[in-house]
Structure formats: structure tokens, C-alpha cells
Amino acid sequence: MPTRVALLDNTVQVDRRKSKTRSCRIEELLSQFEWKVSTSICLLEFKATLIQECITIHDSLRSVGMYTPVHDRLTESMHRQAKLRGHIFQNLINVFAPSSFDVTEERDRRLAEKARLRLEMVIPALYTWFTKKSVDAVLRDEIGCSRALEPPQKKRVAFGVNLPKCEKGKNKFCRVEEFIRAKAATLLERLEAILREGPQERLTQLRRTCELFRSVLQEPGIDLSHNDCRRAGDFLIALEGREIATHALSTNASDWEPICQILQREFVRVDYPAERDI
């Protein structure tokens, strides 16, 4: 068994695909570890962020049929993923238009078609990269998130719903409620202590996590869906990886430092010194 195992959260997995600078920095950090792992809940988050934004761009290109209006609207909006969409256009699609003042309507339509077809290769490739190439193992035995295990699939003209609602016995066969009951009860006291003592403005997700865990413990028939699991995403990722990982890597120190404190694992903050110098 390796003595140094890195658990990668979703911020790290997404940043590995955002740009060469970030990917190289992360690989430098990962070289210190013998093994690297992620989890089914992290894959759920990856689908809900990077893959979902790729699907959003694909669908917009298909419906609008023009490249520059879609690019400008999606990257200049106030949407919280606008920056991520910019990285997708810049580093994953690799289709570039001249100035919108100079591009003709015909060329703009050709660019949109080229970008859309490119995404039809990129979207399934991202899922394959995460599950087969990005880590030594995706830990899924304890929760087995059903939504995570569904690769994105293109229907006749568009991709299907990336994260359909969980329906027990139909498309939901995970063990998340049982997992929380088995793992969370002994941790709630420490979690609540951190919530009482820590800076309140930095503990929003941990507060949501605590509320979710309490609900599961108090309601025997509760049936969680993927949105519920994402509310406690970081803690569930950490719990899934706890038995194997010795370290946890994330760009999100405000959530992961207290999580690692509770679970007695070492936290490694991922940052980008080269970007600070710009």
C-alpha cells in the first residue's frame, strides 16, 4: 500500500483541464505522491461543472447557429461559471474567430458548426479522462453514485440531461443515505464544534453539510438526490477517500482545511504562483 496518497477534489480536477499553466503546477504537486485517487462524488461534481458547461455551450451553438454571439454572451454574462466557459472556449474547443466586426455571417456559422462538432468529441473524452486516465483509482465502492457512473451521451442532435433527478429503484442505486448514517454520526460533534468556533462567513458549505447529515440521521425514509449530495460534496468526497488517502488537495482552503482537521488528514492547498506574478 502506498504511504502517500493524494485525494483530488473537483477544483483540482477541473483546473487540470483549464490551462497548461495550472495543469503543470498540479502535476508538480502530484509528483510528491505515490498514488492519486478521486471519488464518485467528485465525478458527480465534475459532470455538474466542467462537462455541464461544455454541454451548455454545445446546445447554445446548436440553437443559435453562430459562434461569436454565443461566445460573447456566455463568457461576458454574470453567470458564476462565466470564467470556466472562457477556459473551455480558449483551451478545449480551439476554435477562434476574427474580430466580430470582420467575421462574415457565413464564416460565423461555419465556426459554430466546427466548435459544436469539436465539443461532441471533447465532452465524452472529458468523462473518459476522469475515469480512466486522471487518477489511479476513482473510489466508488462505498457510495456508488448513480449519476456519476452515467457517461454523457449525445441523442439525435443534443446531449441528454447530464444529471437527471435521482429516482430510487429507477435510476438510483447508490448507497449515500446508508453511507452517511454509518460515517457521519461520529463526526457531527466535531463538525458542529468547528461551526460554532470558526469564522461564520467561511463555513457556509460545512453548515449545509451539517444540516444534510442531521436530516439523514433524523429521517429514516429520506431519499437524497444529486442536488442534496452536492450540498455536502466536499465532505462526502473526503469521507469516500478517507480510508485510502493520506492527503487532500484542493484550491478551496476555507472548506477543506476544517474537513481535513475533522478527518485527521493532511491538507495541501493548490495555488498558482505563476499567476500571482502577472
LINFENWO-V893444 format. One record per pair of residues at least 4 apart in sequence whose C-alpha atoms are under 6 Angstrom apart, sorted by the first residue. I is the first residue (numbers start at 1). GAP is how many residues later the second one is. D is the distance in whole Angstrom. If there is no record, write none. Layout:
# LINFENWO-V893444
i	gap	d
I	GAP	D
I	GAP	D
This chain:
# LINFENWO-V893444
i	gap	d
2	32	6
4	29	5
4	30	6
4	242	6
5	28	6
5	30	5
5	31	6
5	240	5
5	241	5
6	30	5
6	239	6
6	241	5
6	242	6
7	29	6
7	30	5
7	31	6
7	238	6
7	241	5
8	30	5
8	241	5
9	241	6
10	4	6
10	32	6
10	36	6
12	238	6
16	7	4
18	69	6
20	4	6
36	99	5
36	100	6
37	98	5
37	99	6
37	100	5
37	101	6
38	100	5
39	99	5
39	100	4
39	101	6
40	100	5
40	105	6
40	108	6
41	196	6
43	105	6
44	104	4
46	4	6
47	4	5
47	5	6
48	4	5
58	58	5
60	4	6
61	4	5
61	51	6
65	44	6
65	47	6
66	42	5
66	43	5
66	46	5
67	41	5
67	44	6
67	45	4
72	4	6
73	4	6
75	7	5
75	10	6
75	11	5
87	4	6
88	4	5
89	4	5
95	20	6
98	5	6
119	4	6
125	4	6
128	4	6
129	4	5
129	5	6
130	4	5
140	4	5
143	31	6
143	32	5
143	33	5
144	30	5
145	29	5
146	26	6
146	28	6
153	6	6
154	4	6
154	5	4
154	6	6
155	4	5
166	6	5
166	59	5
167	4	6
167	5	5
168	4	5
180	4	5
188	4	6
194	4	5
202	52	6
209	23	4
215	4	6
224	4	6
229	4	6
238	4	6
241	4	6
246	19	6
247	18	6
247	19	5
247	20	6
248	19	5
248	20	6
249	19	5
249	20	6
250	19	6
250	20	6
251	18	6
251	19	5
253	4	5
256	4	6
260	4	6
260	5	5
